């Protein structure tokens, strides 16, 4: 029987609060290079951090990054850190958080609404939910 790995979903405001108050909290943005450049990235300068930018899937083929866990380690992330994973809408970040948990990272969380959140009635992201919609700091790369 296969073991089911569970990862908690957290709202973006809870992740932001943890980044501001927990010295072990870190943010990993698992979107693609293209998304980082054209959509933007979280700005963590007010909490004296930078997000770790580690692709979960590699653009344009969107295959899973085979070096993902190695890149977490190279970014200085340890099992003691409380790691919040972020993607566009919460799906890729969940897969990345599960992979991290399976690799021995105990304190991993999925930011449920992601950077841009789900599409609204007009097909637009970043309006109803997510990092941007909550007015959290971000910047263009």
C-alpha positions in Angstrom: 0.0 0.0 0.0 1.4 3.4 -1.0 1.9 6.0 1.7 0.0 9.2 1.3 2.0 12.3 1.9 0.0 15.2 3.3 1.0 18.9 3.1 -1.1 21.7 4.6 -2.5 24.4 2.4 -2.1 27.9 3.9 -3.6 31.2 2.8 -1.1 33.7 1.4 -1.6 36.1 4.3 -0.6 33.3 6.7 2.6 32.6 4.7 3.4 36.3 4.7 2.9 36.5 8.5 5.2 33.5 9.0 7.9 35.1 6.8 7.6 38.3 8.9 7.7 36.6 12.3 9.4 33.1 12.1 13.2 33.2 11.6 13.0 29.7 10.1 10.4 30.6 7.5 11.5 30.7 3.8 9.6 31.1 0.5 10.3 29.0 -2.5 8.7 30.2 -5.8 8.5 27.1 -8.0 7.1 28.8 -11.2 9.1 29.0 -14.4 11.7 31.6 -15.4 9.2 33.0 -17.9 6.6 33.6 -15.1 9.2 35.2 -12.9 10.2 37.6 -15.6 6.8 38.5 -17.1 4.5 38.2 -14.1 6.8 39.2 -11.2 8.1 37.7 -8.0 7.4 38.2 -4.3 9.4 41.1 -2.8 10.7 40.0 0.5 13.1 42.8 1.1 11.1 44.2 4.0 11.8 40.9 5.8 15.5 40.9 4.7 15.0 37.8 2.5 14.8 36.9 -1.1 12.5 34.1 -2.4 14.3 31.0 -3.6 13.5 30.7 -7.3 13.5 27.0 -8.1 11.6 25.6 -11.0 9.3 22.7 -10.3 8.7 22.2 -14.0 11.1 23.4 -16.7 9.7 25.6 -19.5 8.8 25.0 -22.3 8.3 21.2 -22.1 7.1 21.5 -18.5 8.8 18.3 -17.4 9.4 18.0 -13.7 12.8 19.4 -12.7 14.9 16.3 -11.9 17.3 18.4 -9.7 14.5 20.1 -7.7 15.5 18.6 -4.3 19.2 19.2 -5.0 18.4 22.8 -5.8 16.6 23.2 -2.5 19.7 22.1 -0.7 21.9 24.4 -2.9 19.7 27.3 -1.9 20.7 26.6 1.7 17.3 25.2 2.7 17.4 22.6 5.4 14.9 20.3 7.1 14.8 22.8 10.0 13.4 25.5 7.8 9.6 26.1 7.5 9.3 26.3 3.7 6.3 27.9 2.0 5.9 26.8 -1.6 4.4 29.2 -4.2 3.3 28.8 -7.8 0.7 30.6 -9.9 -2.4 29.0 -8.4 -1.3 26.4 -5.8 -1.1 23.2 -7.9 2.6 23.0 -8.9 3.6 24.2 -5.4 1.6 21.4 -3.8 3.5 18.8 -5.9 6.8 20.5 -5.0 5.9 20.6 -1.3 5.1 16.9 -1.4 8.4 16.1 -3.1 10.2 18.2 -0.5 8.4 16.3 2.3 9.3 13.0 0.7 13.0 14.1 0.7 12.9 14.8 4.4 11.8 18.3 4.7 9.3 18.1 7.6 7.9 21.7 7.7 6.5 22.3 4.3 3.4 24.3 3.3 1.6 25.0 0.1 0.4 28.5 -0.5 -3.1 27.6 -1.7 -4.0 30.6 -3.8 -0.5 31.0 -5.3 0.9 34.2 -6.7 -2.0 35.0 -9.1 -4.9 32.9 -7.8 -7.6 31.3 -9.8 -9.2 32.9 -12.9 -12.2 35.2 -12.3 -15.4 35.3 -14.3 -13.5 37.3 -17.0 -10.7 34.8 -17.2 -8.2 37.1 -15.4 -5.8 36.0 -12.6 -4.5 38.2 -9.8 -7.9 39.8 -9.1 -9.8 37.6 -6.6 -7.1 35.8 -4.7 -3.4 35.2 -4.4 -0.3 37.1 -3.4 -0.9 40.0 -5.8 -4.7 40.2 -5.0 -3.9 40.4 -1.3 -1.7 43.4 -2.0 1.5 41.7 -0.7 4.8 43.1 -1.9 6.0 42.0 -5.3 8.3 43.2 -8.1 9.1 42.8 -11.7 12.4 41.0 -12.4 
